[in-house]
Amino acid sequence: MSAELRVGSRRLSPRDAVFVYDETDRHLSNIVAVYFADASGHAPLTIAQVLDWARASIGHAELFHRRLRRVPMDLDLPYWEPDPTLSVRDHVTLDLPGSWDDARARIAEITSARMDLTRPPWEVHVLDRVEGVPAMPGTTTVVALKFHHSVGDGVATRALERRLFGTEPAPAIRLDEARPLTTAARTAGALAAAPVRFVAGLRRARKAQDELRALIDAGTVHDPVAERPATRFNRDIGAELTFHLLPIPIPMPEVLAAKTAAPHRVTINDLMLTTISGALATYLAEHDETPDGALAAMVPMSMRGVAEWDSANQLSQMIVDLHTDIADPIERLTAIQQSAGRAKQRTADPVVQRTDRRVQTAPALLLRAAGWARAQRRFDDAATVPFCNTTISNVPPVTDTLVFCDRPVRRAVGSLPILDGDGLRHLITSQGEEIVIAVTTNAAMMPDPEHYGELILASFRALAAALHALGKAAPTSA
């Protein structure tokens, strides 16, 4: 590691700036990672201890020392600039919520609060002495790390947390001086070049679109279904966000055993998509709301190693058919695996990537206008929704050696903000011997989230049992 962390000014990539322009009170761009540390045998934390930890840790990344500066009238993309006035105390809190229900409510509040982008866009909230966390015996210290999506994505969080909750000391910090004349010159140059870049980008995008149409006609690439039937979860946000964990984690050995029992190669992600698909279909059926057609999920796909992007966010939105209209779990698994494979192939195709590059040449004003237009759409009376009904995000495994203030971190999850049209979101994490699914929704859309958690567990068990039964029957049928 370098002995010094240098923090300077930098213009946002268009992909990162979209999270600034798209944000409204009903469409937040928050990333919230939640860590559960074993506090058994430890004395209660003090705010001085937490602040000391924060001051010793924030040298690990530039994001803790930069604030966003928007160009007047958004004539150019925003800039990150060093913040010499940073006060760690303004970004760190310590609470003693007591029960897990109180801690859940606090996590939901943190997730649904819009960030102040006039200061460095990060927060650390420590909830100490929490009792009754599912499958966490004893007392737990809960740490919620929150930052703005323009800073990075969920995959980048894994790298950041290894430094924050690791043992390697942070380097010294050096802030570059602000250079307003240099920034103004860059803005003027960007404005002059923007029309040429935009026209050239449109031409390249049109050519790529023609190539993509040829691939679709040939059956090489498959377009996602443009409209899906709207459900109770695809309405405007009408109540406060709620945060939930499954009543018990899904044991990783059981997941691996089900994976091994499958008649053909499947991934853990295929199993989890099928599990959530079954639970979602059952929940809607119990409310006599079975949709007229299959539902789909937005599944983020990391483009690392697939494409060369210069943005902090390197995720693409993959649309996967959940085949909720297929009752048999094995048939649904097979169909979802095929749909996920086609979606991955489409997302990774060089021609598709070229069509998506138009965002990289779009002027800041156009990106801002597109964000405003998306915010105007209402969903309460919609019969269909574009592309997907829910979000299912599966982030890389968490390392087992994380520590917070001498407390070993036993579990890490995420809390996704809900938004108009997407009021049921799932974030899947794994650590050690368990898989944890965190669900965010609201009480108007789902008044019984504990029951939905039970349905997710039952759906996995039904899928695993069907796979094991199929494996046992295979030699006989052969």
Sequence and secondary structure as in RCSB ss.txt:
>XXXX:A:sequence
MSAELRVGSRRLSPRDAVFVYDETDRHLSNIVAVYFADASGHAPLTIAQVLDWARASIGHAELFHRRLRRVPMDL
DLPYWEPDPTLSVRDHVTLDLPGSWDDARARIAEITSARMDLTRPPWEVHVLDRVEGVPAMPGTTTVVALKFHHS
VGDGVATRALERRLFGTEPAPAIRLDEARPLTTAARTAGALAAAPVRFVAGLRRARKAQDELRALIDAGTVHDPV
AERPATRFNRDIGAELTFHLLPIPIPMPEVLAAKTAAPHRVTINDLMLTTISGALATYLAEHDETPDGALAAMVP
MSMRGVAEWDSANQLSQMIVDLHTDIADPIERLTAIQQSAGRAKQRTADPVVQRTDRRVQTAPALLLRAAGWARA
QRRFDDAATVPFCNTTISNVPPVTDTLVFCDRPVRRAVGSLPILDGDGLRHLITSQGEEIVIAVTTNAAMMPDPE
HYGELILASFRALAAALHALGKAAPTSA
>XXXX:A:secstr
  SEEEE  EE  HHHHHHHHS BTTB  EEEEEEEEE TT     HHHHHHHHHHHGGG GGGGEEEE  GGG 
S  EEEE TT  GGGTEEEE   BHHHHHHHHHHHHTS   TTS SEEEEEEEEEE  TT  SEEEEEEEEEEGG
G  HHHHHHHHHHHTSSS   EEEE    HHHHHHHHHHHHHHHHHHHHHHHHHHHHHHHHHHHHHHTTSS    
SEEE  TTSS   S EEEEE SS EEHHHHHHHHHHSSS   HHHHHHHHHHHHHHHHHHHTT   SS  EEEEE
EE TTTS   SS  EEEEEEE  TT  SHHHHHHHHHHHHHHHHHHHH HHHHHHHTHHHHS HHHHHHHHHHHH
T   TT SEEES SEEEEE     S  EETTEEEEEEEEE   BTTB  EEEEEEETTEEEEEEEEETTT S HH
HHHHHHHHHHHHHHHHHHHHHHHHHHH 
